Amino acid sequence: MPAVLILGLILWPLLDSRLGPGIARRLGWRAWPAPKRNVITGTIWFAGLAIIAALTLWSALAPQLCIPWPYNGPVCGA
């Protein structure tokens, strides 16, 4: 997991610069906003960080808590 996270942090600006202008054209925008003013990538970034934080807290604070999963049985924190 840490390797994927580090790769994501490194590749995120490249993906944003490559895919952003195409998404802007589809949304009818003249240009893709700068990183600090972009609502779409900012929301995706914070949602990803929130998911990572929630999974970390879940495994640290409640390792006995299991969530039912239909395909391979319950998923537990630890």
C-alpha positions as CSV (number, residue, x, y, z in Angstrom):
1,M,0.0,0.0,0.0
2,P,2.7,2.6,0.8
3,A,4.3,2.1,-2.7
4,V,1.0,2.7,-4.4
5,L,0.4,5.8,-2.3
6,I,3.8,7.2,-3.1
7,L,3.3,6.5,-6.8
8,G,0.0,8.2,-6.6
9,L,1.5,11.3,-5.0
10,I,4.2,11.5,-7.6
11,L,1.9,10.8,-10.6
12,W,-1.0,13.0,-9.6
13,P,0.4,16.3,-11.0
14,L,1.2,14.5,-14.3
15,L,-2.3,13.1,-14.6
16,D,-3.8,16.4,-13.7
17,S,-1.8,18.2,-16.4
18,R,-2.5,15.6,-19.1
19,L,-6.2,14.8,-18.5
20,G,-7.3,18.2,-17.1
21,P,-7.6,20.2,-20.3
22,G,-9.6,17.4,-22.0
23,I,-12.0,17.3,-19.0
24,A,-12.2,21.2,-19.1
25,R,-13.3,21.1,-22.8
26,R,-16.0,18.5,-22.1
27,L,-17.3,20.6,-19.3
28,G,-17.3,23.7,-21.5
29,W,-14.6,25.5,-19.6
30,R,-12.1,27.7,-21.4
31,A,-9.2,26.4,-19.3
32,W,-8.4,23.9,-16.6
33,P,-8.0,25.8,-13.3
34,A,-4.7,26.0,-11.4
35,P,-4.2,23.3,-8.8
36,K,-5.2,25.4,-5.7
37,R,-8.4,26.6,-7.4
38,N,-9.6,23.3,-9.0
39,V,-12.8,22.0,-7.3
40,I,-12.8,18.6,-9.1
41,T,-9.2,17.4,-8.4
42,G,-9.3,19.0,-5.0
43,T,-12.4,17.0,-4.1
44,I,-10.9,13.8,-5.4
45,W,-7.6,14.4,-3.5
46,F,-9.3,15.1,-0.2
47,A,-11.7,12.1,-0.6
48,G,-8.7,9.9,-1.2
49,L,-6.9,11.2,1.9
50,A,-10.1,10.8,3.9
51,I,-10.4,7.1,2.8
52,I,-6.8,6.4,3.7
53,A,-7.3,8.1,7.1
54,A,-10.5,6.2,7.8
55,L,-8.9,2.8,6.9
56,T,-5.9,3.7,9.1
57,L,-8.0,4.6,12.1
58,W,-10.2,1.6,11.6
59,S,-7.3,-0.8,11.7
60,A,-5.6,1.0,14.6
61,L,-8.6,1.6,16.9
62,A,-11.0,-1.2,16.1
63,P,-9.2,-4.3,14.8
64,Q,-12.0,-6.6,15.9
65,L,-14.6,-4.7,13.9
66,C,-15.6,-6.6,10.7
67,I,-17.6,-5.3,7.8
68,P,-19.6,-7.9,5.9
69,W,-18.4,-8.4,2.3
70,P,-20.5,-10.5,-0.1
71,Y,-17.7,-12.0,-2.2
72,N,-15.0,-13.3,0.2
73,G,-16.5,-13.1,3.7
74,P,-16.0,-10.4,6.3
75,V,-13.3,-7.8,6.1
76,C,-11.7,-7.1,9.5
77,G,-9.4,-4.2,10.5
78,A,-6.4,-6.3,11.6
